[in-house]
Amino acid sequence: MPHINLPEGVPGIVSAMAFRPETAKPLSELAQILLRGPSTLSAAEREMIATLVSARNDCFFCQTSHRAAAAHLPGGSYELVDAVRSDYQNAPITAKLKALLNIAGRVQEGGKSVTAEDVAAARRIGATDLEIHDTVLIAAAFCMYNRYVDGLAAFTPPDPDAYDEMGARMATRGYTGAARETTASDRA
């Protein structure tokens, strides 16, 4: 049960954003830029960063919805995202993404946990300053999004299968404006 009067039956961050639309707009725009904006990292790779951070923060809603979004994007699948979520160092992904996920994990622990060695390791295998920047910002933003959802005890459907349609929608429509839209399946 949510800690405040959020829209009933509306899941996760969607309900929190519906409660305060004026804050939803910049939060949605940030997610859109970070996860779907121009980047040398694929949208699936960026969704995997969001998924890993959300899993480490134990935010079921965010890790499950972004897992589904990554799986529905080119280059993603449920098997791949699950491998990244459980053990990214041994997942079948590029060395660069592994280095960036290491940085994301450090940010999740605390910003000062990122070391010069972590950044140098990512650079040695081809990560650009922009990719490092965006990885840090995705990780930091998802720490905030995770705490937003869980801090309000927003409704979180317990069945992982309930997130497949949501993930497909996020993969195709992105985040701008989508936070204020709900469907009958969102209320299930």
N, C-alpha and C positions, 0 to 999 in steps of 0.2 A: 504494500500500500504506500503510495507516495507520501512524502512528508508535508507537502503543500497540496492545494487543490488544483492538480494538473488535469487536463482533459481526460476523461475516463476512457480506458481502452485504447488510447493512442500510445504506441510504443516508444520507449527510450527518449532519445534526444528530440524526436519530433514533438512529443508532448511538452517538453521543457521550452522548446522554441515557440510553440503555439501559445504558451502562457505569456511570453514576453516577446512579441514579434519585432519590436524595435532592436532587441539584441540579436534576434535570429538572423537578421539580414547580414550584418558583418561576419557573424560566425559561419553562415552558409557560404558567403563569398570567399572567406579564407579557405574553407575546405575545397571549394571549387578551384581556386587558384593552385593550391598545393597538390591536389589529387588529379585534376583534369587539365590544368593550364599547360602551356608549352613547357616541355622539359625533355632532356635527353634520357631520363628514366621513364620507362613505360608506365601507364596508368596502373597496370597490374602490379608492377614493382612498388609503386608508391602506396597502393592499397595493402600490399604485404607488410610494408613498414608500419602502417597504421594498425594492422592486425596484430603484429608482434607486440607492439607497445601496449595495445589494449589487452592482450592476453597476459602480459606481465603485470598489468595493473588490475587483473582479474575483473575486468568490466565485460560481463557476458554479452550485453547488448552490442557494444561497439566491436568486440572481437568477432562476434558471430555475423553481424551485418557486413562488416568490411571483408571478412573471409569470403562471404557470398559474392560481394562486389568483385573482388579479385578473381574469383573462380569464373565469373561471367565475362571477364575482359580478355582480349587476345593475349596469349602468353600465360594465361592463368588457368588453374583447374583446382578443384577441391583437394586433390591428392597433393599437388605442389604446395598450396597454401598450408595444408596441414603439416607437411614436412618442414616448411619454414617455421611454422608456429612451434613445433615440438623440438626441432633441433636444426636450426638454420645452418650451422657449420657443416652438417653432413647432407643438407638438402641439395637437389640437383639444380643449383642456381649459379650464376657467375661469381667469381671471386670478388668482383667489385661490389655486387649486391651484398655478399657476406660481410665485407668490410663496412658497408654503409649500415647494415643491420646491427653490427657491433656498436657503431656509433649511436644508433637509435636506442639500443639497449642501455648504453651508458647514460644517455639523456634521461631515460625513464628512471634510472637510479637517482639521478640528480645532475644538474648541468655541469657541476664541477668534476663529475666523474669522467667526462670526456678528456682524454689526454692528448698531448701533442703527438705521441706515438700512435694513437688510434687514427688521427687525421693523416699522419705521414704514411701509415700502412694503406689507407684508402687511396691516397694520392699515388703511391707507388704502383697500384694496379689500375690506374686510369681515372679515378674519381676526380671530377672537377670541383672547383670552389663552389659553383652553383649547386651541384649535386650534394655536396657536404652541407651547405647552408640549408637546402630544402629538406634534407634528411633530419637535421637538427630541429628545424621548425615544424615538420610533420610530427616528430616525436613529442616535442613540447606541446604542440596544439592538441595532440591526442591525450596527453596527460590531463590537459584541461577538459577536453570533451568527456573523457572517462569519468572524471570527478564531478562534472556537471550532471551526468546521467545518474551515477550512483549516489552522489551527494543529495539528490532530491528523491532518491529511491523511485525513480521513474519506472513505470510498468515495463517489464521485460518478459516477453514470451519465453517460456522455458524450453520449448521444442526447437532444436536447431533447424529443423526442416521448415519452420515458419519463416525463416529468414531468406530462403532461396528467391522468392519473388521480389522481396525488398532489395536484395543484392542485384538482381537482374535490372531492376528499375534504376538503382544507383549507378550501375555500369553504363546504362544507355542514356540516362537523363542528367546525371551529375548531381550537383548539390544546390545550385542557385535556385531558389524558389521551391525546390522539392521539399524542404523542411516544413513548409506550411501546408503541403498537400498530403492528404491521407486518403486511403482507399478502404473499402470494406475489409480487405484482407489485413490491413494494418490494425484494425480493431478486433481481429479474431483472437 
